[in-house]
């Protein structure tokens, strides 16, 4: 109730939850003793006795977010209100097990040292996020990556991480984790139904309906990277990930002798790279506009939220170009969703992962709501 409402006095908690004042006092006192709640300054100037708001204690618990990406490994620490306290990143050309697994161990040890014994003792778990079936991604990243990443087929990443720590490990697909971060820490507070689009090395997504993440029976709901987007006939139609991923722009830059990591830097928007940037923006935006239209027809969305790990200026240009490209499509008979910029940004996948242990440890079942009249 306090997470939902913000800092709130005990009397208001009792009314909100329809629990007795005595019951609320017992629960609150226990949470204060455990260090999960803190008292704020008394509110004066109102009728009756001054009230003391109760708030979540940011230092009450911590969680580790561990994100294995196609280009980098990120390890973060978040506090009890979901704010990032520590962050470490290691980049690589592709995620081979021989490089990733030792770096995960290094990152976890580094976080433990940075946090210190007291904070580490209040760490409740590790939230791991990664692409599904990573051994298959090597086919898209070139011959060298294909050979190195093939070993993932025989490696259980969750078990490998669990063997490195006594903390429990929770897993989520990387783009679903990013969607969780947007749901909990971003636009999800105001938008109940949205398709989430994350543009990184490869594009992917997540789905939120009625304020809940929709995973699907195989965890693949919202897997928009696999959507067919266009084609001139023949046997094979391209997928969205082949048209709207940062990978295509990286490859164009590399072929021209430029650093592919420019896609994460402000310099990418300079005139010197416009030839490659503008061509990619046009192609990617058209493919995303088709995805938005198809998703709107199928799901009846309030909005499509677009975020990513590419440079924020490049991301904003992509969003604007996507809105422009929507004029090419008809929305007769369906609702045209708003196109919104995600609020979480490039750390979304790691942040979403870090929220998983907090949810598992402290949150009630997602289908349990406060016993209040919403009218």
N, C-alpha and C positions, 0 to 999 in steps of 0.2 A: 504493500500500500504506500509506503514511504517512497519507494522507487518511482511509483506511478505518479504520486501527487507532489513530490518534493518535500521539503522540510515542513513538518506538521505537528501541532501539539497533540498530547494524548487524548484530550477530549474529542478532537476532530477525528482522530484515529478510531475511537470507539464508535462514533456515528457512522463513519465511512465503512467500517467492517461489520457493523452491527454486533460487535462483541461487547460484553459488559466492561465497565471502567476497571473493575478489579482484574479481569482477565487480561486486558490491555496492559495494565500496570505490571503484572507478573511477566508477560512476554517482553515488554520493553526493558524492564530491569535486567532480565537475563541477557538480552542483546547488548545492553550497556556494559554489563560485566564482561561479556565476551569481546568487547571492543568493536562490535559491528555497527553500533550507533553512537552518535555523539549529541550532546545537548548544545543548542545554540543560545544566543543571548535572548533574554526575556523580551516579549513583546508587550510594551506598555501603551497606555493611552486609550485602551478600549474599555468597555463596561466590564466589571468583574475583576477577578484576580489576574495579574499578569500571567501570560501563558509562556511555556518554554517549548519552542519547536524542536523536534527530533529529526536528525538527518543521518543519512548513510555516512559512515566513517570511511573516507577514502583509504586510510591505512588499515582498515579492518581485515582485508584479505588481498592477496595478489594472485595473478595468473600469468603463465608464460604463453605467448603466441609464437608458433614455429611454422614458418611458411616456406615450403620448397617450391620454387618457381622454375620456369624454363631458363631464366637468365641469372637468377640470384636466389640466395638463401637469406631469409630475414628472421631474426629472433627479437622479440620485444617482451617487455614486462608491462602489464596494465594493473592499475589499482582497483579497488572495490567499486568505484563508480565508472570504470571503463576508460580512464585516462591513461595514455601511454607515459610510463616513467623512464624506461630505458629502451634503447634500440641498438641493434648491431646488424650489419649486412655484409655478405660476402658475394661477390659476383663471379660468374664463370661463363664460358661460351655455351655450355649445355650441362645439364645436371647428371653427371655420371655418378653411380653409387660410390665408387672409390674416392671421389672428392667430397660428395655431399655428406656422407655418414660421419667421417672424422670432423668435418666442420660443424655439424650439429652438436657433437660432443663438446667441441671448443666453445661454441656459442652458449650452451647451457652452463658451462663452468664459468664463463665470463659474466653471465647474468647473476649467478650466485655470488660471485665476488663483489659485483657492483651493489647488489642489494644489501649484503651484510647478513649476519646470522638471524637477527630478530625478524626482519622482513621475510627472509627465506622461510622461516618457520611458519609463516602465515600464508605461504604459497600453496594453493589448493590443487593445482594440476597444470598439465601442458595441453594446449589446444593446437593440434597439428593440422595444417591445411596443405593440400598438394593436388595436382591434376590426377584424375583417375587414369589407370592404365598408362603409366608414364613410359613404359617400354615402346608403346606405339607412337609416341610423339617424336621419336628419333627419325622416323621416316620423313617428317616434314623439315627436319633441321640439318639434313645433309648426311653423306656417307659416314663421316667420322663420328658424328653424334649417334647415328643408327647403330653402329657397332658398340659404342660405349654404353648406350642407354638400354640395349637389349637385355642386360643383366637385371633390370628392374622386374622383368617378368617372373623371376624366381626369388624376389626379395619382398618380404612383408614389411613395409616401411613402418607401420604402427608398432609391430613387434620389435623392430630394430631400435626405435626411439624409446619404447618402454624398457628395453634392456639397459638403457643409459641412465635411467632415473627411477627413484622410488615413487615419484609423483605419478598419479594416474594420467593416462593419455586419452584424449578425446579426438576423433578425426572428423574432418569434413572436406568435401571437394573444395578446391581453392576459390572458385567463383561463388559457390554457395556461402562460404565463409565471408567473402566480401559483401555479399547480399545481407548476411546476418548483421554485419557492422553497420550497413546503411539502415537496416530496419530498426536497430536498437539505438544507434548513436546519431543517425542522420534523418533523412526525409521520412523514414518509416513512422515517425511520431505523428505525422500529419497526412500521409498518403496510405490508405489501406490496401490498395490493389495496384501493384506495379510490376513491370518487367524490369529486371536489373541487368544492365549491359556493362561489362568490364572489359576495357580495351587495354591489353598488355602486349606481350610478345605474341600471344594469340588471343583472340576475342572469345569470351564466354559469358555466361549469364546465370541468373537465378530468378526465382519467381516468388512473389508475395501476394497472397490472396486473403482477404479478410484479416489482414494484419498478421498472418502466419506464413512462415517459410513453407513452400511446397517442395518436397524432395522427390516424390515419386517412389515406386517400389524398388528401383535400382539406383536411386540417388541422382538421376539424370534429368529431372524436370528443370526446365529453363536452360537446357544445353543448346543454346542458340548457335554456337559455333558450327554445329553440324547441319544447320538449315541450308537447303539449296536456295540459291539467290538469283541465278540467271544462267543462261546458256543459249548457244546458237544451234542446239540440236546435237545429235550424236549420242554416244553411249554415256558420257560422264558429264554431269552438271556440277559446277563449282559450289563449294560450301562457303558460308559466311566467313569462316576463319581464313579462307584463301583470298578474301577481298577486303576485309576490314580489320586485319591484325596489324600490329606494329611491325611484325616480321617482314611484310612486303616492303615497307618503307626502309627498314634496316638493310634489306638486300639491295635495294636500289642505290642507297647511299654507298654501300660497300663496293658495288660494281663500278661506281664513279670514283672510287678511291678515298671516300670519306669515312669517318668514324661512325659505325652504326649506333653507338650510344648517344649520338646527337639527338635521338628521338626523346631523350629525357632532359635535354638542356634547352634553355631559352634561345640559344643561337639557332636552333632548328627553324625558327620563324624569320630569320634574316633573308634578305633577297638572294643571297648567295646559294641558298638551298631551295628556292621557290620552285625550280623546275621539277624537283622530285616530290617536294611536299605537296604542291598543288595537284599534281597528278594522282597522288595517293589519296588526298582528301576527297577529290571528286569521285573516285571509284569506291572508296570506303563508305562515304556518305550515301551514295545511291543504294549500296547493298544494305546499309543499316535502315534506310527509309523503307525498303521493301520488307525487312524484318519487322519493323514497327507496324506496318500496315497488316501483315499476316497475323502477327500476335494480337492486334486489336480485334480482328475479326474472330479469332478463336477464343479469346480470353476476356473481352470486354473490360479493358484496363482503364484506370484513372490516369496513369502516367507511365512513361518509360524513363527510367533514371540511368544516365550514362556517366560512368566514371572510368578511371584507369590509371595505369602506372606511367603513361607517357607524359611528356611535359605539359603542365597545366594550360599554357597558351595554345599548344597544339590540340589538346583535348577540347578547349573552348571553340577553336576553329572547326573541329570535327562536328561538334554539337550544332553550331550555327549552320554548317553546310548540310547536315542531316535535316534540319528543319526546313531549309530551302528545298532540298530534294523531295520532301514530302508533297510538294505541289504537283509532282509528277503522278501521284497516286490518288485514286478516288476513295472517298470514305462514305459513299452512299450506303445507307442502311446500317452503318456502324458508328460508334463513338470514336472520334479522333483523340487519342491520349495526348496529354501535355508531354513535351520533352523537357526534362529537368536535369540539371547538373548535380551529380552526387556530391555530398558534403564531406565524405570521409577522405577521399583521395588515395594516393598511392599505397598507403599502409593498410588499406581496407582488408586485404586477405589475411595478413598477420593479426590485425586487430580483431577481426571476426573470429579467427581461431582462438584467440585468447579469451574471448567471451564464453566459449563452450564449457570450460571447466567451472566457471562461475555459475553458469546456468545449471549445470549438472549438480553442483553442490548446494546452491541456495535457492534457486527459483522453484516455485510450485509448478505443477503440471500446466502446460500452456493453455489447456482448455478450462482451467479453474479461474473464474473471474470474481472480483469483489462482489459481495452481496449488497449491491446498492441499486437503487432505481435510477436508470440512466436518463430518464426523461427530465 
